[in-house]
C-alpha cells in the first residue's frame, strides 16, 4: 500500500507539474499558429526607406534648413564608430553577437514581472527584438505583443546578418528631441558628426534608448551623466576600455552643444520659399521623403549677404542714436540672441568700459571703442551729445545687446528699421543671395517677394531706355526747369531733390544726377502708355504703374525681385531672364528628380531666340548706352559710394522716395545684379540725409566686395551700331578732344560725325527741342 501510495503521490505531483506545462505549451502553440500567418515579412527590412527630413542646401551642398518631424541621417554599418557598438551593446545587449535574437535570462525576468505584477517593466528585449518592435510593432506592453516580438526576432536573425540588424537599430531608435538614429542625435546634442564624438559622448548617446526623455543631456544633464558613467562602467567591466580610458571618461563634462539641426548657411527666407514651392507642387509627403533640394545660391554669397544687411542696418541704427536698454534687472534667460546680437546684463560700469554677463554665462568687457557711438536718441531724428563716459550710456542691471566684431565687442541694439538684399546672375536668372529682413525668427515676412514698396528714382533708367530706343541719344538736351500741373483744384509742382534747376542738360547728366524734372518731361514727351508697355519688357509690374506723370518719380510699388529682374536686362546686354532658385532635387538615394532648365543669355548665338535662350527685349545698343550712363551714376552721381569697390565694371541707380521712406540701390556687374533696400515696414521717414546712396549703397558695397572678389574686372563691349564720339557736356554736340567740357559719348553710328571737330561745335537743334 505504501508503494502504491507513493506512486500515486508521485503521479499526482508530476501531473500537477506537467499538466500546466502541457497546457501552457498548448496555449503557446495555439498562439504561435495564430500569430505566424500574421507576421510581417521581415524581408522588407532589406529595403527600408527611412523617414528622412527634407533638406534645403546651398548650390555647393551646405545645409540651409531641414523640414520634418523626425531628424534622421541613416548610416551604413561601416560608418558606425566601433566604440559606439561596444557602448550600446554593453548598455542594451552584451550578448548580441552570440545569441540568436532572444536572451533567455532577460525573458525569464520579464515573465516573472508579468506573473507577479501583471505588467512588464524591465523588458528583456534584445537589440534584435527592439528592431522587431521599432519596425513592425506598437509599444504596448502586452503578452501578445511580446510573443510576436520574439517570433519576429527569430525570423530577423534567420534573414539578416548581425551587422544588418545593428545598422537598422542605430538608424531607427528614438533618442529624444526629434532625433531618430545616432547620427541625428550626434548633431542634435553635440553639433558634430558621429565620427567626431569622443568616448564619453558616444556613451551618453548609447544611454538614450532606454528612456530618451529622462536621460538626454538637454533636459536632465546630471541624470544623463549618471547613465553615461554606468555605461562606461559596463564597458570597463566587459574589457572594452582600459582603466585609464574609464577614469578619464567619467571625469569628462557633458560637452553639450545643443543646436537641433546644424545649419551652415543663414538662408531661412530662401529655404521657406523652397519649402512652399515644393509643398504646392508635391504635397506634404516631402517632409519624410529624404529629398535634398540644391538651390542656386552659393553658401559664401548667402552668408555675405546676411552680414551685409545686418551690418548695414546696425550702422543706420548707430547714426540715429541709442534708444536705451531693453529692460532693467530682468531675467536674462527671457532674452534670446537675434542674428548675432547677444543679450547680456551689465554687471559693472567703469569709466571707459563695461563688464557684461552674457546669457550663456560668458563674461565680456565692452571697451570705449564699442560704446562711444551711443549718443542718446531724442526722437524725431534728433540725437544727443557724444557720451563722455560709460555711465552716460548704461547703468548696472541694464539688459543690453552685444555684438562681436573684428574689432572686439560693442554695444548694439535690435534695429527697428528693416532691409533686404536680392542678388541674381543676369546671364540665366539664378538667385545668388536672398535676405528678406534683419532676422527670420523676428519677422518671417519676406520683403523680397512680398508686399512691394515705392521704387523712387530706381524707375528712371527704364524711362530713359525707352527714350534711347525711340530716337533720343545720351547727348540729347532736355530742360531741367520748373513744371506745374493742375488737376481740378489741385496743383502739382514737382521739385528736384536739391530744390534747384540746371536748365538745358544732356540726357546722360540728367540721369546720373537724378533730375526729377527731366524724367517727367521725358515721360511726358514719349507718352504714358508707350513707356508703360516698354517697361513691361523688363518684367516690371505694369498693373501697379500709375497712369500719370508721378510714374517718372517712382510712385509705383514693385517687388525687389522684379527690380533685380529688370536691371538684369541692362547687365546682360538686353535679354529678359526669369529668376529661379532651385537648381536640382535628388531623392534619398541620390537620384536626380528635377533639374532646372533656365533660359540663358546667348549673345553670340546666330539665333538667340531659339529654344533654351533668353529672348532679347531691348537692342544691344540701348543696353550698352544705359550701362555707360549708369556707370556714371557711380563715377559722378548719386551712387558715388560704390566707388569704394575699386572696380570699373559696376553700374547702378539709387532710389529714394518722398520723405526718404524708402532707400534703394539697384546695382550690377556683367555677371551679378544686386538690389538693396532699407526702410520701415510701416512706411516712415528714415531721417534727414538717408538717401539711397547713404542707407542702401553701403549694404550693396559690402556684399559685392565679397561676391566679386574672385571675379576679374570685365566691362561691357560696345556693340556694332554705335560710335564713340567726343561730345560736349554743355550742349550735347560733338567737340574736339581738347575741349575741357568734353567727354566720350556713344551715339548711333548713323548720327555720328564722319570726323571729330577740331573746335567746340555750336549748339544746334535736337530731337527734343519740343521739350523746352
Beta strands, then each sheet from edge to edge (+ up, - down):
strand 1: 54-57
strand 2: 63-67
strand 3: 71-72
strand 4: 179-180
strand 5: 292-295
strand 6: 327-328
strand 7: 342-349
strand 8: 353-358
strand 9: 363-367
strand 10: 377-379
strand 11: 382-383
strand 12: 398-405
strand 13: 408-412
strand 14: 418-424
strand 15: 431-435
strand 16: 453-454
strand 17: 477-480
strand 18: 485-487
strand 19: 490-492
strand 20: 503-506
strand 21: 557-558
strand 22: 582-586
strand 23: 592-595
strand 24: 651-656
strand 25: 662-668
strand 26: 673-679
strand 27: 722-728
strand 28: 742-748
sheet 1: 2+ 1- 5- 22+ 23-
sheet 2: 3+ 4+
sheet 3: 6+ 12- 7+ 8- 9+
sheet 4: 6+ 12- 13+
sheet 5: 10+ 11-
sheet 6: 15+ 14- 26+ 25- 24+
sheet 7: 16+ 21-
sheet 8: 17+ 20-
sheet 9: 18+ 19-
sheet 10: 27+ 28-
end
